[in-house]
Amino acid sequence: MTTKFPELESALEAYFMAIASQKSANPTSLMPHILKLDELGAKLHSSAPPMLQHYLERKSYEKALKFIRGEIDEHSL
């Protein structure tokens, strides 16, 4: 399944993989991932779904990823 926001989806997945690596012996810093997500969120056009913009602004990254994947419907909230 292809999403409308593949770069954002990849960045969110990388962020969650970095979180998972925090539990290992060589934790990865989360700041580069957060900065990348902030950058991608700022690049979203005003035509992007308002809920996606909201999730990114609030750093609700799990919800943002679910929204991108179609697991959360903007109208079901």
N, CA, C and O atoms as a Tripos MOL2 file, in Angstrom:
@<TRIPOS>MOLECULE
protein
  308   307    77     0     0
PROTEIN
NO_CHARGES

@<TRIPOS>ATOM
      1 N           0.8470   -1.1840    0.0000 N.3       1 MET1
      2 CA          0.0000    0.0000    0.0000 C.3       1 MET1
      3 C           0.8890    1.2430    0.0000 C.2       1 MET1
      4 O           1.8050    1.3570    0.8140 O.2       1 MET1
      5 N           0.6190    2.1540   -0.8990 N.am      2 THR2
      6 CA          1.3850    3.3820   -0.9980 C.3       2 THR2
      7 C           0.6330    4.4980   -0.2830 C.2       2 THR2
      8 O          -0.5780    4.6430   -0.4510 O.2       2 THR2
      9 N           1.3470    5.2820    0.5080 N.am      3 THR3
     10 CA          0.7180    6.3960    1.2040 C.3       3 THR3
     11 C           0.9710    7.6830    0.4420 C.2       3 THR3
     12 O           1.8010    7.7300   -0.4660 O.2       3 THR3
     13 N           0.2550    8.7150    0.8190 N.am      4 LYS4
     14 CA          0.4350   10.0330    0.2070 C.3       4 LYS4
     15 C           1.6560   10.7420    0.7800 C.2       4 LYS4
     16 O           2.0970   11.7570    0.2400 O.2       4 LYS4
     17 N           2.1960   10.2160    1.8590 N.am      5 PHE5
     18 CA          3.3010   10.8600    2.5620 C.3       5 PHE5
     19 C           4.4250    9.8580    2.8330 C.2       5 PHE5
     20 O           4.7370    9.5880    3.9930 O.2       5 PHE5
     21 N           5.0400    9.3020    1.7800 N.am      6 PRO6
     22 CA          6.0370    8.2420    1.9890 C.3       6 PRO6
     23 C           7.2710    8.7060    2.7700 C.2       6 PRO6
     24 O           7.7930    7.9520    3.5900 O.2       6 PRO6
     25 N           7.7400    9.9200    2.5320 N.am      7 GLU7
     26 CA          8.9230   10.3940    3.2520 C.3       7 GLU7
     27 C           8.6140   10.5760    4.7330 C.2       7 GLU7
     28 O           9.4290   10.2380    5.5910 O.2       7 GLU7
     29 N           7.4510   11.1040    5.0240 N.am      8 LEU8
     30 CA          7.0290   11.2790    6.4070 C.3       8 LEU8
     31 C           6.8270    9.9280    7.0850 C.2       8 LEU8
     32 O           7.2190    9.7420    8.2370 O.2       8 LEU8
     33 N           6.2240    9.0010    6.3810 N.am      9 GLU9
     34 CA          6.0280    7.6560    6.9300 C.3       9 GLU9
     35 C           7.3760    7.0090    7.2600 C.2       9 GLU9
     36 O           7.5360    6.4060    8.3210 O.2       9 GLU9
     37 N           8.3280    7.1340    6.3630 N.am     10 SER10
     38 CA          9.6660    6.5640    6.5990 C.3      10 SER10
     39 C          10.3460    7.2160    7.7880 C.2      10 SER10
     40 O          10.9910    6.5390    8.5880 O.2      10 SER10
     41 N          10.2030    8.5280    7.9060 N.am     11 ALA11
     42 CA         10.8190    9.2450    9.0290 C.3      11 ALA11
     43 C          10.1860    8.8230   10.3530 C.2      11 ALA11
     44 O          10.8830    8.6790   11.3570 O.2      11 ALA11
     45 N           8.8840    8.6270   10.3580 N.am     12 LEU12
     46 CA          8.2050    8.1650   11.5730 C.3      12 LEU12
     47 C           8.6540    6.7550   11.9420 C.2      12 LEU12
     48 O           8.8940    6.4630   13.1140 O.2      12 LEU12
     49 N           8.7660    5.8890   10.9530 N.am     13 GLU13
     50 CA          9.2410    4.5270   11.2160 C.3      13 GLU13
     51 C          10.6600    4.5470   11.7690 C.2      13 GLU13
     52 O          10.9730    3.7970   12.6930 O.2      13 GLU13
     53 N          11.5240    5.3990   11.2140 N.am     14 ALA14
     54 CA         12.9020    5.5110   11.7040 C.3      14 ALA14
     55 C          12.9230    6.0040   13.1480 C.2      14 ALA14
     56 O          13.7310    5.5440   13.9550 O.2      14 ALA14
     57 N          12.0440    6.9310   13.4650 N.am     15 TYR15
     58 CA         11.9360    7.4490   14.8350 C.3      15 TYR15
     59 C          11.5800    6.3180   15.8020 C.2      15 TYR15
     60 O          12.1910    6.1910   16.8630 O.2      15 TYR15
     61 N          10.6020    5.5060   15.4410 N.am     16 PHE16
     62 CA         10.1950    4.4140   16.3250 C.3      16 PHE16
     63 C          11.2650    3.3230   16.4130 C.2      16 PHE16
     64 O          11.4010    2.6800   17.4540 O.2      16 PHE16
     65 N          12.0110    3.1100   15.3560 N.am     17 MET17
     66 CA         13.1320    2.1640   15.4230 C.3      17 MET17
     67 C          14.2230    2.7030   16.3490 C.2      17 MET17
     68 O          14.8610    1.9390   17.0740 O.2      17 MET17
     69 N          14.4340    4.0140   16.3230 N.am     18 ALA18
     70 CA         15.4210    4.6200   17.2200 C.3      18 ALA18
     71 C          14.9840    4.4720   18.6710 C.2      18 ALA18
     72 O          15.8160    4.2320   19.5470 O.2      18 ALA18
     73 N          13.7060    4.6120   18.9300 N.am     19 ILE19
     74 CA         13.1920    4.4170   20.2850 C.3      19 ILE19
     75 C          13.4560    2.9790   20.7280 C.2      19 ILE19
     76 O          13.8900    2.7380   21.8540 O.2      19 ILE19
     77 N          13.1930    2.0430   19.8460 N.am     20 ALA20
     78 CA         13.4260    0.6300   20.1760 C.3      20 ALA20
     79 C          14.8970    0.3760   20.4570 C.2      20 ALA20
     80 O          15.2340   -0.4470   21.3080 O.2      20 ALA20
     81 N          15.7800    1.0790   19.7460 N.am     21 SER21
     82 CA         17.2140    0.8710   19.9540 C.3      21 SER21
     83 C          17.6880    1.4670   21.2780 C.2      21 SER21
     84 O          18.7760    1.1360   21.7490 O.2      21 SER21
     85 N          16.8930    2.3310   21.8720 N.am     22 GLN22
     86 CA         17.2440    2.9160   23.1640 C.3      22 GLN22
     87 C          17.4140    1.8310   24.2210 C.2      22 GLN22
     88 O          18.1170    2.0250   25.2130 O.2      22 GLN22
     89 N          16.7780    0.7070   24.0090 N.am     23 LYS23
     90 CA         16.8350   -0.3930   24.9730 C.3      23 LYS23
     91 C          18.0580   -1.2780   24.7610 C.2      23 LYS23
     92 O          18.3440   -2.1640   25.5660 O.2      23 LYS23
     93 N          18.7740   -1.0260   23.6680 N.am     24 SER24
     94 CA         19.9530   -1.8460   23.3850 C.3      24 SER24
     95 C          21.2050   -1.1930   23.9760 C.2      24 SER24
     96 O          21.1320   -0.1360   24.6030 O.2      24 SER24
     97 N          22.3410   -1.8340   23.7660 N.am     25 ALA25
     98 CA         23.6020   -1.3410   24.3240 C.3      25 ALA25
     99 C          24.0670   -0.0450   23.6710 C.2      25 ALA25
    100 O          24.7570    0.7430   24.3170 O.2      25 ALA25
    101 N          23.7100    0.2030   22.4060 N.am     26 ASN26
    102 CA         24.1210    1.4110   21.6920 C.3      26 ASN26
    103 C          22.9160    2.2530   21.3070 C.2      26 ASN26
    104 O          22.4730    2.2140   20.1600 O.2      26 ASN26
    105 N          22.3820    3.0150   22.2550 N.am     27 PRO27
    106 CA         21.1800    3.7940   21.9410 C.3      27 PRO27
    107 C          21.4630    4.8800   20.8970 C.2      27 PRO27
    108 O          22.5470    5.4630   20.8540 O.2      27 PRO27
    109 N          20.4790    5.1250   20.0790 N.am     28 THR28
    110 CA         20.5570    6.1650   19.0590 C.3      28 THR28
    111 C          19.8810    7.4120   19.5960 C.2      28 THR28
    112 O          18.8370    7.3310   20.2430 O.2      28 THR28
    113 N          20.4690    8.5500   19.3290 N.am     29 SER29
    114 CA         19.8610    9.8050   19.7560 C.3      29 SER29
    115 C          18.5560   10.0390   19.0050 C.2      29 SER29
    116 O          18.4730    9.7950   17.8020 O.2      29 SER29
    117 N          17.5580   10.5020   19.7040 N.am     30 LEU30
    118 CA         16.2670   10.7640   19.0770 C.3      30 LEU30
    119 C          16.1930   12.1550   18.4490 C.2      30 LEU30
    120 O          15.3410   12.3950   17.5930 O.2      30 LEU30
    121 N          17.0640   13.0700   18.8550 N.am     31 MET31
    122 CA         16.9720   14.4480   18.3560 C.3      31 MET31
    123 C          17.0310   14.5570   16.8400 C.2      31 MET31
    124 O          16.2220   15.2920   16.2750 O.2      31 MET31
    125 N          17.9240   13.8820   16.1520 N.am     32 PRO32
    126 CA         17.9220   14.0170   14.6860 C.3      32 PRO32
    127 C          16.5930   13.5820   14.0630 C.2      32 PRO32
    128 O          16.1540   14.1500   13.0630 O.2      32 PRO32
    129 N          15.9670   12.5870   14.6530 N.am     33 HIS33
    130 CA         14.6810   12.1080   14.1450 C.3      33 HIS33
    131 C          13.5810   13.1340   14.3990 C.2      33 HIS33
    132 O          12.7470   13.3900   13.5310 O.2      33 HIS33
    133 N          13.5880   13.7100   15.5810 N.am     34 ILE34
    134 CA         12.5850   14.7200   15.9220 C.3      34 ILE34
    135 C          12.7590   15.9500   15.0300 C.2      34 ILE34
    136 O          11.7740   16.5120   14.5500 O.2      34 ILE34
    137 N          14.0030   16.3660   14.8080 N.am     35 LEU35
    138 CA         14.2500   17.5140   13.9320 C.3      35 LEU35
    139 C          13.7820   17.2290   12.5050 C.2      35 LEU35
    140 O          13.2170   18.1050   11.8520 O.2      35 LEU35
    141 N          14.0140   16.0160   12.0210 N.am     36 LYS36
    142 CA         13.5670   15.6380   10.6820 C.3      36 LYS36
    143 C          12.0420   15.6630   10.6040 C.2      36 LYS36
    144 O          11.4800   16.1470    9.6220 O.2      36 LYS36
    145 N          11.3760   15.1490   11.6220 N.am     37 LEU37
    146 CA          9.9170   15.1610   11.6400 C.3      37 LEU37
    147 C           9.3780   16.5880   11.7000 C.2      37 LEU37
    148 O           8.3770   16.9010   11.0550 O.2      37 LEU37
    149 N          10.0310   17.4480   12.4640 N.am     38 ASP38
    150 CA          9.6350   18.8530   12.5080 C.3      38 ASP38
    151 C           9.7860   19.4960   11.1340 C.2      38 ASP38
    152 O           8.9230   20.2560   10.6940 O.2      38 ASP38
    153 N          10.8890   19.1840   10.4640 N.am     39 GLU39
    154 CA         11.1440   19.7290    9.1240 C.3      39 GLU39
    155 C          10.0740   19.2620    8.1340 C.2      39 GLU39
    156 O           9.5330   20.0660    7.3740 O.2      39 GLU39
    157 N           9.7770   17.9800    8.1460 N.am     40 LEU40
    158 CA          8.7720   17.4460    7.2290 C.3      40 LEU40
    159 C           7.3860   17.9950    7.5460 C.2      40 LEU40
    160 O           6.6010   18.2650    6.6370 O.2      40 LEU40
    161 N           7.0880   18.1580    8.8230 N.am     41 GLY41
    162 CA          5.8000   18.7240    9.2200 C.3      41 GLY41
    163 C           5.6520   20.1610    8.7480 C.2      41 GLY41
    164 O           4.5700   20.5760    8.3310 O.2      41 GLY41
    165 N           6.7340   20.9150    8.8130 N.am     42 ALA42
    166 CA          6.7070   22.3090    8.3600 C.3      42 ALA42
    167 C           6.5310   22.4100    6.8490 C.2      42 ALA42
    168 O           6.0170   23.4080    6.3450 O.2      42 ALA42
    169 N           6.9620   21.3680    6.1240 N.am     43 LYS43
    170 CA          6.8500   21.3720    4.6630 C.3      43 LYS43
    171 C           5.4660   20.9620    4.1650 C.2      43 LYS43
    172 O           5.1640   21.1100    2.9800 O.2      43 LYS43
    173 N           4.6250   20.4480    5.0600 N.am     44 LEU44
    174 CA          3.2870   20.0240    4.6250 C.3      44 LEU44
    175 C           2.5360   21.2250    4.0780 C.2      44 LEU44
    176 O           2.5830   22.3170    4.6450 O.2      44 LEU44
    177 N           1.8610   21.0130    2.9980 N.am     45 HIS45
    178 CA          1.0620   22.0720    2.3980 C.3      45 HIS45
    179 C          -0.2340   22.2320    3.1800 C.2      45 HIS45
    180 O          -0.6480   21.3380    3.9170 O.2      45 HIS45
    181 N          -0.8510   23.3620    3.0090 N.am     46 SER46
    182 CA         -2.1160   23.6000    3.7040 C.3      46 SER46
    183 C          -3.1980   22.6190    3.2560 C.2      46 SER46
    184 O          -4.2350   22.4890    3.9060 O.2      46 SER46
    185 N          -2.9500   21.9340    2.1440 N.am     47 SER47
    186 CA         -3.9140   20.9450    1.6840 C.3      47 SER47
    187 C          -3.7770   19.6040    2.4130 C.2      47 SER47
    188 O          -4.6000   18.7080    2.2250 O.2      47 SER47
    189 N          -2.7480   19.4690    3.2370 N.am     48 ALA48
    190 CA         -2.5760   18.2410    4.0240 C.3      48 ALA48
    191 C          -3.7130   18.1410    5.0350 C.2      48 ALA48
    192 O          -4.2270   19.1600    5.4960 O.2      48 ALA48
    193 N          -4.1050   16.9280    5.3780 N.am     49 PRO49
    194 CA         -5.2030   16.7600    6.3440 C.3      49 PRO49
    195 C          -4.9130   17.4820    7.6590 C.2      49 PRO49
    196 O          -3.8240   17.3460    8.2180 O.2      49 PRO49
    197 N          -5.8800   18.2430    8.1480 N.am     50 PRO50
    198 CA         -5.6850   18.9860    9.4020 C.3      50 PRO50
    199 C          -5.2950   18.0920   10.5800 C.2      50 PRO50
    200 O          -4.4970   18.4970   11.4240 O.2      50 PRO50
    201 N          -5.8550   16.8740   10.6420 N.am     51 MET51
    202 CA         -5.5180   15.9980   11.7660 C.3      51 MET51
    203 C          -4.0580   15.5730   11.7100 C.2      51 MET51
    204 O          -3.4140   15.4530   12.7520 O.2      51 MET51
    205 N          -3.5260   15.3430   10.5190 N.am     52 LEU52
    206 CA         -2.1150   14.9900   10.3950 C.3      52 LEU52
    207 C          -1.2580   16.1480   10.8720 C.2      52 LEU52
    208 O          -0.2970   15.9450   11.6140 O.2      52 LEU52
    209 N          -1.5910   17.3400   10.4610 N.am     53 GLN53
    210 CA         -0.8600   18.5280   10.9150 C.3      53 GLN53
    211 C          -0.9280   18.6380   12.4360 C.2      53 GLN53
    212 O           0.0710   18.9320   13.0930 O.2      53 GLN53
    213 N          -2.1100   18.4010   12.9830 N.am     54 HIS54
    214 CA         -2.3090   18.4610   14.4330 C.3      54 HIS54
    215 C          -1.4190   17.4420   15.1560 C.2      54 HIS54
    216 O          -0.7470   17.7800   16.1310 O.2      54 HIS54
    217 N          -1.4190   16.2060   14.6760 N.am     55 TYR55
    218 CA         -0.6120   15.1680   15.3180 C.3      55 TYR55
    219 C           0.8710   15.5250   15.2890 C.2      55 TYR55
    220 O           1.5770   15.3190   16.2760 O.2      55 TYR55
    221 N           1.3390   16.0480   14.1860 N.am     56 LEU56
    222 CA          2.7590   16.4010   14.0820 C.3      56 LEU56
    223 C           3.0980   17.5870   14.9690 C.2      56 LEU56
    224 O           4.1430   17.5950   15.6200 O.2      56 LEU56
    225 N           2.2310   18.5830   15.0030 N.am     57 GLU57
    226 CA          2.4720   19.7530   15.8620 C.3      57 GLU57
    227 C           2.5320   19.3500   17.3280 C.2      57 GLU57
    228 O           3.3240   19.8980   18.0950 O.2      57 GLU57
    229 N           1.7050   18.4060   17.7130 N.am     58 ARG58
    230 CA          1.6370   17.9500   19.1130 C.3      58 ARG58
    231 C           2.6280   16.8230   19.4050 C.2      58 ARG58
    232 O           2.7000   16.3140   20.5230 O.2      58 ARG58
    233 N           3.3900   16.4460   18.3780 N.am     59 LYS59
    234 CA          4.3640   15.3590   18.4720 C.3      59 LYS59
    235 C           3.7000   14.0360   18.8730 C.2      59 LYS59
    236 O           4.2800   13.2180   19.5870 O.2      59 LYS59
    237 N           2.4760   13.8570   18.3960 N.am     60 SER60
    238 CA          1.7510   12.6020   18.5790 C.3      60 SER60
    239 C           2.1140   11.6970   17.4060 C.2      60 SER60
    240 O           1.2980   11.4270   16.5250 O.2      60 SER60
    241 N           3.3550   11.2410   17.4220 N.am     61 TYR61
    242 CA          3.9010   10.5410   16.2650 C.3      61 TYR61
    243 C           3.2490    9.1970   16.0070 C.2      61 TYR61
    244 O           3.1230    8.7820   14.8550 O.2      61 TYR61
    245 N           2.8370    8.5160   17.0510 N.am     62 GLU62
    246 CA          2.1720    7.2320   16.8510 C.3      62 GLU62
    247 C           0.8400    7.4390   16.1200 C.2      62 GLU62
    248 O           0.5010    6.6880   15.2050 O.2      62 GLU62
    249 N           0.0980    8.4590   16.5310 N.am     63 LYS63
    250 CA         -1.1650    8.7600   15.8650 C.3      63 LYS63
    251 C          -0.9210    9.2290   14.4320 C.2      63 LYS63
    252 O          -1.6780    8.8800   13.5260 O.2      63 LYS63
    253 N           0.1310   10.0150   14.2280 N.am     64 ALA64
    254 CA          0.4510   10.4880   12.8740 C.3      64 ALA64
    255 C           0.7340    9.3060   11.9550 C.2      64 ALA64
    256 O           0.2590    9.2760   10.8200 O.2      64 ALA64
    257 N           1.4990    8.3400   12.4340 N.am     65 LEU65
    258 CA          1.8220    7.1690   11.6170 C.3      65 LEU65
    259 C           0.5590    6.3520   11.3240 C.2      65 LEU65
    260 O           0.3570    5.8970   10.1990 O.2      65 LEU65
    261 N          -0.2700    6.1740   12.3210 N.am     66 LYS66
    262 CA         -1.5110    5.4360   12.1200 C.3      66 LYS66
    263 C          -2.4200    6.1670   11.1320 C.2      66 LYS66
    264 O          -3.0870    5.5360   10.3120 O.2      66 LYS66
    265 N          -2.4440    7.4750   11.2110 N.am     67 PHE67
    266 CA         -3.2590    8.2670   10.2920 C.3      67 PHE67
    267 C          -2.7660    8.0990    8.8610 C.2      67 PHE67
    268 O          -3.5610    7.8830    7.9460 O.2      67 PHE67
    269 N          -1.4610    8.1960    8.6700 N.am     68 ILE68
    270 CA         -0.8700    8.0450    7.3370 C.3      68 ILE68
    271 C          -1.1840    6.6660    6.7670 C.2      68 ILE68
    272 O          -1.4490    6.5310    5.5720 O.2      68 ILE68
    273 N          -1.1560    5.6680    7.5990 N.am     69 ARG69
    274 CA         -1.4110    4.2880    7.1480 C.3      69 ARG69
    275 C          -2.8940    3.9720    6.9970 C.2      69 ARG69
    276 O          -3.2520    2.8720    6.5770 O.2      69 ARG69
    277 N          -3.7570    4.9230    7.3350 N.am     70 GLY70
    278 CA         -5.1920    4.7110    7.1930 C.3      70 GLY70
    279 C          -5.8060    3.9630    8.3540 C.2      70 GLY70
    280 O          -6.9360    3.4850    8.2560 O.2      70 GLY70
    281 N          -5.0790    3.8530    9.4540 N.am     71 GLU71
    282 CA         -5.5990    3.1510   10.6270 C.3      71 GLU71
    283 C          -6.4640    4.0500   11.4910 C.2      71 GLU71
    284 O          -7.2090    3.5720   12.3460 O.2      71 GLU71
    285 N          -6.3640    5.3670   11.2650 N.am     72 ILE72
    286 CA         -7.1910    6.3520   11.9540 C.3      72 ILE72
    287 C          -7.8790    7.1610   10.8700 C.2      72 ILE72
    288 O          -7.2260    7.7040    9.9800 O.2      72 ILE72
    289 N          -9.1920    7.2390   10.9470 N.am     73 ASP73
    290 CA         -9.9600    8.0220    9.9940 C.3      73 ASP73
    291 C         -10.2340    9.3840   10.6160 C.2      73 ASP73
    292 O         -10.7200    9.4760   11.7430 O.2      73 ASP73
    293 N          -9.9220   10.4310    9.8800 N.am     74 GLU74
    294 CA        -10.0840   11.7970   10.3630 C.3      74 GLU74
    295 C         -11.5230   12.0530   10.8110 C.2      74 GLU74
    296 O         -11.7500   12.8350   11.7340 O.2      74 GLU74
    297 N         -12.4860   11.4130   10.1780 N.am     75 HIS75
    298 CA        -13.8840   11.6700   10.4820 C.3      75 HIS75
    299 C         -14.4320   10.7820   11.5850 C.2      75 HIS75
    300 O         -15.5830   10.9430   11.9900 O.2      75 HIS75
    301 N         -13.6290    9.8490   12.0770 N.am     76 SER76
    302 CA        -14.1200    8.9460   13.1240 C.3      76 SER76
    303 C         -13.7750    9.4550   14.5070 C.2      76 SER76
    304 O         -14.1300    8.8300   15.5060 O.2      76 SER76
    305 N         -13.0830   10.5920   14.5780 N.am     77 LEU77
    306 CA        -12.6750   11.1230   15.8820 C.3      77 LEU77
    307 C         -13.7430   11.9990   16.4970 C.2      77 LEU77
    308 O         -13.5550   12.5230   17.5940 O.2      77 LEU77
@<TRIPOS>BOND
     1     1     2 1
     2     2     3 1
     3     3     4 2
     4     3     5 am
     5     5     6 1
     6     6     7 1
     7     7     8 2
     8     7     9 am
     9     9    10 1
    10    10    11 1
    11    11    12 2
    12    11    13 am
    13    13    14 1
    14    14    15 1
    15    15    16 2
    16    15    17 am
    17    17    18 1
    18    18    19 1
    19    19    20 2
    20    19    21 am
    21    21    22 1
    22    22    23 1
    23    23    24 2
    24    23    25 am
    25    25    26 1
    26    26    27 1
    27    27    28 2
    28    27    29 am
    29    29    30 1
    30    30    31 1
    31    31    32 2
    32    31    33 am
    33    33    34 1
    34    34    35 1
    35    35    36 2
    36    35    37 am
    37    37    38 1
    38    38    39 1
    39    39    40 2
    40    39    41 am
    41    41    42 1
    42    42    43 1
    43    43    44 2
    44    43    45 am
    45    45    46 1
    46    46    47 1
    47    47    48 2
    48    47    49 am
    49    49    50 1
    50    50    51 1
    51    51    52 2
    52    51    53 am
    53    53    54 1
    54    54    55 1
    55    55    56 2
    56    55    57 am
    57    57    58 1
    58    58    59 1
    59    59    60 2
    60    59    61 am
    61    61    62 1
    62    62    63 1
    63    63    64 2
    64    63    65 am
    65    65    66 1
    66    66    67 1
    67    67    68 2
    68    67    69 am
    69    69    70 1
    70    70    71 1
    71    71    72 2
    72    71    73 am
    73    73    74 1
    74    74    75 1
    75    75    76 2
    76    75    77 am
    77    77    78 1
    78    78    79 1
    79    79    80 2
    80    79    81 am
    81    81    82 1
    82    82    83 1
    83    83    84 2
    84    83    85 am
    85    85    86 1
    86    86    87 1
    87    87    88 2
    88    87    89 am
    89    89    90 1
    90    90    91 1
    91    91    92 2
    92    91    93 am
    93    93    94 1
    94    94    95 1
    95    95    96 2
    96    95    97 am
    97    97    98 1
    98    98    99 1
    99    99   100 2
   100    99   101 am
   101   101   102 1
   102   102   103 1
   103   103   104 2
   104   103   105 am
   105   105   106 1
   106   106   107 1
   107   107   108 2
   108   107   109 am
   109   109   110 1
   110   110   111 1
   111   111   112 2
   112   111   113 am
   113   113   114 1
   114   114   115 1
   115   115   116 2
   116   115   117 am
   117   117   118 1
   118   118   119 1
   119   119   120 2
   120   119   121 am
   121   121   122 1
   122   122   123 1
   123   123   124 2
   124   123   125 am
   125   125   126 1
   126   126   127 1
   127   127   128 2
   128   127   129 am
   129   129   130 1
   130   130   131 1
   131   131   132 2
   132   131   133 am
   133   133   134 1
   134   134   135 1
   135   135   136 2
   136   135   137 am
   137   137   138 1
   138   138   139 1
   139   139   140 2
   140   139   141 am
   141   141   142 1
   142   142   143 1
   143   143   144 2
   144   143   145 am
   145   145   146 1
   146   146   147 1
   147   147   148 2
   148   147   149 am
   149   149   150 1
   150   150   151 1
   151   151   152 2
   152   151   153 am
   153   153   154 1
   154   154   155 1
   155   155   156 2
   156   155   157 am
   157   157   158 1
   158   158   159 1
   159   159   160 2
   160   159   161 am
   161   161   162 1
   162   162   163 1
   163   163   164 2
   164   163   165 am
   165   165   166 1
   166   166   167 1
   167   167   168 2
   168   167   169 am
   169   169   170 1
   170   170   171 1
   171   171   172 2
   172   171   173 am
   173   173   174 1
   174   174   175 1
   175   175   176 2
   176   175   177 am
   177   177   178 1
   178   178   179 1
   179   179   180 2
   180   179   181 am
   181   181   182 1
   182   182   183 1
   183   183   184 2
   184   183   185 am
   185   185   186 1
   186   186   187 1
   187   187   188 2
   188   187   189 am
   189   189   190 1
   190   190   191 1
   191   191   192 2
   192   191   193 am
   193   193   194 1
   194   194   195 1
   195   195   196 2
   196   195   197 am
   197   197   198 1
   198   198   199 1
   199   199   200 2
   200   199   201 am
   201   201   202 1
   202   202   203 1
   203   203   204 2
   204   203   205 am
   205   205   206 1
   206   206   207 1
   207   207   208 2
   208   207   209 am
   209   209   210 1
   210   210   211 1
   211   211   212 2
   212   211   213 am
   213   213   214 1
   214   214   215 1
   215   215   216 2
   216   215   217 am
   217   217   218 1
   218   218   219 1
   219   219   220 2
   220   219   221 am
   221   221   222 1
   222   222   223 1
   223   223   224 2
   224   223   225 am
   225   225   226 1
   226   226   227 1
   227   227   228 2
   228   227   229 am
   229   229   230 1
   230   230   231 1
   231   231   232 2
   232   231   233 am
   233   233   234 1
   234   234   235 1
   235   235   236 2
   236   235   237 am
   237   237   238 1
   238   238   239 1
   239   239   240 2
   240   239   241 am
   241   241   242 1
   242   242   243 1
   243   243   244 2
   244   243   245 am
   245   245   246 1
   246   246   247 1
   247   247   248 2
   248   247   249 am
   249   249   250 1
   250   250   251 1
   251   251   252 2
   252   251   253 am
   253   253   254 1
   254   254   255 1
   255   255   256 2
   256   255   257 am
   257   257   258 1
   258   258   259 1
   259   259   260 2
   260   259   261 am
   261   261   262 1
   262   262   263 1
   263   263   264 2
   264   263   265 am
   265   265   266 1
   266   266   267 1
   267   267   268 2
   268   267   269 am
   269   269   270 1
   270   270   271 1
   271   271   272 2
   272   271   273 am
   273   273   274 1
   274   274   275 1
   275   275   276 2
   276   275   277 am
   277   277   278 1
   278   278   279 1
   279   279   280 2
   280   279   281 am
   281   281   282 1
   282   282   283 1
   283   283   284 2
   284   283   285 am
   285   285   286 1
   286   286   287 1
   287   287   288 2
   288   287   289 am
   289   289   290 1
   290   290   291 1
   291   291   292 2
   292   291   293 am
   293   293   294 1
   294   294   295 1
   295   295   296 2
   296   295   297 am
   297   297   298 1
   298   298   299 1
   299   299   300 2
   300   299   301 am
   301   301   302 1
   302   302   303 1
   303   303   304 2
   304   303   305 am
   305   305   306 1
   306   306   307 1
   307   307   308 2
@<TRIPOS>SUBSTRUCTURE
     1 MET1         2 RESIDUE 1 A MET
     2 THR2         6 RESIDUE 1 A THR
     3 THR3        10 RESIDUE 1 A THR
     4 LYS4        14 RESIDUE 1 A LYS
     5 PHE5        18 RESIDUE 1 A PHE
     6 PRO6        22 RESIDUE 1 A PRO
     7 GLU7        26 RESIDUE 1 A GLU
     8 LEU8        30 RESIDUE 1 A LEU
     9 GLU9        34 RESIDUE 1 A GLU
    10 SER10       38 RESIDUE 1 A SER
    11 ALA11       42 RESIDUE 1 A ALA
    12 LEU12       46 RESIDUE 1 A LEU
    13 GLU13       50 RESIDUE 1 A GLU
    14 ALA14       54 RESIDUE 1 A ALA
    15 TYR15       58 RESIDUE 1 A TYR
    16 PHE16       62 RESIDUE 1 A PHE
    17 MET17       66 RESIDUE 1 A MET
    18 ALA18       70 RESIDUE 1 A ALA
    19 ILE19       74 RESIDUE 1 A ILE
    20 ALA20       78 RESIDUE 1 A ALA
    21 SER21       82 RESIDUE 1 A SER
    22 GLN22       86 RESIDUE 1 A GLN
    23 LYS23       90 RESIDUE 1 A LYS
    24 SER24       94 RESIDUE 1 A SER
    25 ALA25       98 RESIDUE 1 A ALA
    26 ASN26      102 RESIDUE 1 A ASN
    27 PRO27      106 RESIDUE 1 A PRO
    28 THR28      110 RESIDUE 1 A THR
    29 SER29      114 RESIDUE 1 A SER
    30 LEU30      118 RESIDUE 1 A LEU
    31 MET31      122 RESIDUE 1 A MET
    32 PRO32      126 RESIDUE 1 A PRO
    33 HIS33      130 RESIDUE 1 A HIS
    34 ILE34      134 RESIDUE 1 A ILE
    35 LEU35      138 RESIDUE 1 A LEU
    36 LYS36      142 RESIDUE 1 A LYS
    37 LEU37      146 RESIDUE 1 A LEU
    38 ASP38      150 RESIDUE 1 A ASP
    39 GLU39      154 RESIDUE 1 A GLU
    40 LEU40      158 RESIDUE 1 A LEU
    41 GLY41      162 RESIDUE 1 A GLY
    42 ALA42      166 RESIDUE 1 A ALA
    43 LYS43      170 RESIDUE 1 A LYS
    44 LEU44      174 RESIDUE 1 A LEU
    45 HIS45      178 RESIDUE 1 A HIS
    46 SER46      182 RESIDUE 1 A SER
    47 SER47      186 RESIDUE 1 A SER
    48 ALA48      190 RESIDUE 1 A ALA
    49 PRO49      194 RESIDUE 1 A PRO
    50 PRO50      198 RESIDUE 1 A PRO
    51 MET51      202 RESIDUE 1 A MET
    52 LEU52      206 RESIDUE 1 A LEU
    53 GLN53      210 RESIDUE 1 A GLN
    54 HIS54      214 RESIDUE 1 A HIS
    55 TYR55      218 RESIDUE 1 A TYR
    56 LEU56      222 RESIDUE 1 A LEU
    57 GLU57      226 RESIDUE 1 A GLU
    58 ARG58      230 RESIDUE 1 A ARG
    59 LYS59      234 RESIDUE 1 A LYS
    60 SER60      238 RESIDUE 1 A SER
    61 TYR61      242 RESIDUE 1 A TYR
    62 GLU62      246 RESIDUE 1 A GLU
    63 LYS63      250 RESIDUE 1 A LYS
    64 ALA64      254 RESIDUE 1 A ALA
    65 LEU65      258 RESIDUE 1 A LEU
    66 LYS66      262 RESIDUE 1 A LYS
    67 PHE67      266 RESIDUE 1 A PHE
    68 ILE68      270 RESIDUE 1 A ILE
    69 ARG69      274 RESIDUE 1 A ARG
    70 GLY70      278 RESIDUE 1 A GLY
    71 GLU71      282 RESIDUE 1 A GLU
    72 ILE72      286 RESIDUE 1 A ILE
    73 ASP73      290 RESIDUE 1 A ASP
    74 GLU74      294 RESIDUE 1 A GLU
    75 HIS75      298 RESIDUE 1 A HIS
    76 SER76      302 RESIDUE 1 A SER
    77 LEU77      306 RESIDUE 1 A LEU
